């Protein structure tokens, strides 16, 4: 009977060790992915909003985003965004929600998408920028991009 309890105790101990090791491994991997995606976002947003260049967004966009956004609509939105004027100050991005969303594409490869928001000051006021990035082909791409401001003459 004593031997049985020792065996169960050893098994429980090994399971606990395995769970802790898994949490540490995946937790550290998540932190790396988050820092990597945030660095991409903090490079991409100023590049796009400093000149309100729609092409700067398209060149960083996922194929799905490009297919979904009509060129006329993109030009209309960037026309509204330009009314904010020049970028005065960019405040680093923050993740919108803990974790990320994990989607699977048709090739059964894991795709990670993480939503961020950032604030920036422009000539005529402050704006909130919401952006979602997805890791595709070992690189980050923009899968969603929106700008919100009370300074807009009309909402995009």
Secondary structure as a PSIPRED ss2 file (coil, helix, strand):
# PSIPRED VFORMAT (PSIPRED V4.0)

   1 X C   1.000  0.000  0.000
   2 X H   0.000  1.000  0.000
   3 X H   0.000  1.000  0.000
   4 X H   0.000  1.000  0.000
   5 X H   0.000  1.000  0.000
   6 X H   0.000  1.000  0.000
   7 X H   0.000  1.000  0.000
   8 X H   0.000  1.000  0.000
   9 X H   0.000  1.000  0.000
  10 X H   0.000  1.000  0.000
  11 X H   0.000  1.000  0.000
  12 X H   0.000  1.000  0.000
  13 X H   0.000  1.000  0.000
  14 X H   0.000  1.000  0.000
  15 X H   0.000  1.000  0.000
  16 X H   0.000  1.000  0.000
  17 X H   0.000  1.000  0.000
  18 X H   0.000  1.000  0.000
  19 X H   0.000  1.000  0.000
  20 X H   0.000  1.000  0.000
  21 X H   0.000  1.000  0.000
  22 X H   0.000  1.000  0.000
  23 X H   0.000  1.000  0.000
  24 X H   0.000  1.000  0.000
  25 X H   0.000  1.000  0.000
  26 X H   0.000  1.000  0.000
  27 X H   0.000  1.000  0.000
  28 X H   0.000  1.000  0.000
  29 X H   0.000  1.000  0.000
  30 X H   0.000  1.000  0.000
  31 X H   0.000  1.000  0.000
  32 X H   0.000  1.000  0.000
  33 X H   0.000  1.000  0.000
  34 X H   0.000  1.000  0.000
  35 X H   0.000  1.000  0.000
  36 X H   0.000  1.000  0.000
  37 X H   0.000  1.000  0.000
  38 X H   0.000  1.000  0.000
  39 X H   0.000  1.000  0.000
  40 X H   0.000  1.000  0.000
  41 X H   0.000  1.000  0.000
  42 X H   0.000  1.000  0.000
  43 X H   0.000  1.000  0.000
  44 X H   0.000  1.000  0.000
  45 X H   0.000  1.000  0.000
  46 X H   0.000  1.000  0.000
  47 X H   0.000  1.000  0.000
  48 X H   0.000  1.000  0.000
  49 X H   0.000  1.000  0.000
  50 X C   1.000  0.000  0.000
  51 X C   1.000  0.000  0.000
  52 X C   1.000  0.000  0.000
  53 X C   1.000  0.000  0.000
  54 X H   0.000  1.000  0.000
  55 X H   0.000  1.000  0.000
  56 X H   0.000  1.000  0.000
  57 X H   0.000  1.000  0.000
  58 X H   0.000  1.000  0.000
  59 X C   1.000  0.000  0.000
  60 X C   1.000  0.000  0.000
  61 X E   0.000  0.000  1.000
  62 X C   1.000  0.000  0.000
  63 X H   0.000  1.000  0.000
  64 X H   0.000  1.000  0.000
  65 X H   0.000  1.000  0.000
  66 X H   0.000  1.000  0.000
  67 X H   0.000  1.000  0.000
  68 X H   0.000  1.000  0.000
  69 X C   1.000  0.000  0.000
  70 X C   1.000  0.000  0.000
  71 X H   0.000  1.000  0.000
  72 X H   0.000  1.000  0.000
  73 X H   0.000  1.000  0.000
  74 X H   0.000  1.000  0.000
  75 X H   0.000  1.000  0.000
  76 X H   0.000  1.000  0.000
  77 X H   0.000  1.000  0.000
  78 X H   0.000  1.000  0.000
  79 X H   0.000  1.000  0.000
  80 X H   0.000  1.000  0.000
  81 X H   0.000  1.000  0.000
  82 X H   0.000  1.000  0.000
  83 X H   0.000  1.000  0.000
  84 X H   0.000  1.000  0.000
  85 X C   1.000  0.000  0.000
  86 X C   1.000  0.000  0.000
  87 X E   0.000  0.000  1.000
  88 X E   0.000  0.000  1.000
  89 X E   0.000  0.000  1.000
  90 X E   0.000  0.000  1.000
  91 X E   0.000  0.000  1.000
  92 X E   0.000  0.000  1.000
  93 X E   0.000  0.000  1.000
  94 X E   0.000  0.000  1.000
  95 X E   0.000  0.000  1.000
  96 X C   1.000  0.000  0.000
  97 X C   1.000  0.000  0.000
  98 X C   1.000  0.000  0.000
  99 X C   1.000  0.000  0.000
 100 X C   1.000  0.000  0.000
 101 X E   0.000  0.000  1.000
 102 X E   0.000  0.000  1.000
 103 X E   0.000  0.000  1.000
 104 X E   0.000  0.000  1.000
 105 X C   1.000  0.000  0.000
 106 X C   1.000  0.000  0.000
 107 X C   1.000  0.000  0.000
 108 X C   1.000  0.000  0.000
 109 X C   1.000  0.000  0.000
 110 X E   0.000  0.000  1.000
 111 X E   0.000  0.000  1.000
 112 X E   0.000  0.000  1.000
 113 X E   0.000  0.000  1.000
 114 X E   0.000  0.000  1.000
 115 X E   0.000  0.000  1.000
 116 X E   0.000  0.000  1.000
 117 X E   0.000  0.000  1.000
 118 X E   0.000  0.000  1.000
 119 X E   0.000  0.000  1.000
 120 X E   0.000  0.000  1.000
 121 X E   0.000  0.000  1.000
 122 X E   0.000  0.000  1.000
 123 X C   1.000  0.000  0.000
 124 X C   1.000  0.000  0.000
 125 X E   0.000  0.000  1.000
 126 X E   0.000  0.000  1.000
 127 X E   0.000  0.000  1.000
 128 X E   0.000  0.000  1.000
 129 X E   0.000  0.000  1.000
 130 X E   0.000  0.000  1.000
 131 X E   0.000  0.000  1.000
 132 X E   0.000  0.000  1.000
 133 X E   0.000  0.000  1.000
 134 X E   0.000  0.000  1.000
 135 X E   0.000  0.000  1.000
 136 X E   0.000  0.000  1.000
 137 X C   1.000  0.000  0.000
 138 X C   1.000  0.000  0.000
 139 X E   0.000  0.000  1.000
 140 X E   0.000  0.000  1.000
 141 X E   0.000  0.000  1.000
 142 X E   0.000  0.000  1.000
 143 X E   0.000  0.000  1.000
 144 X E   0.000  0.000  1.000
 145 X E   0.000  0.000  1.000
 146 X E   0.000  0.000  1.000
 147 X E   0.000  0.000  1.000
 148 X E   0.000  0.000  1.000
 149 X C   1.000  0.000  0.000
 150 X C   1.000  0.000  0.000
 151 X C   1.000  0.000  0.000
 152 X C   1.000  0.000  0.000
 153 X C   1.000  0.000  0.000
 154 X C   1.000  0.000  0.000
 155 X C   1.000  0.000  0.000
 156 X C   1.000  0.000  0.000
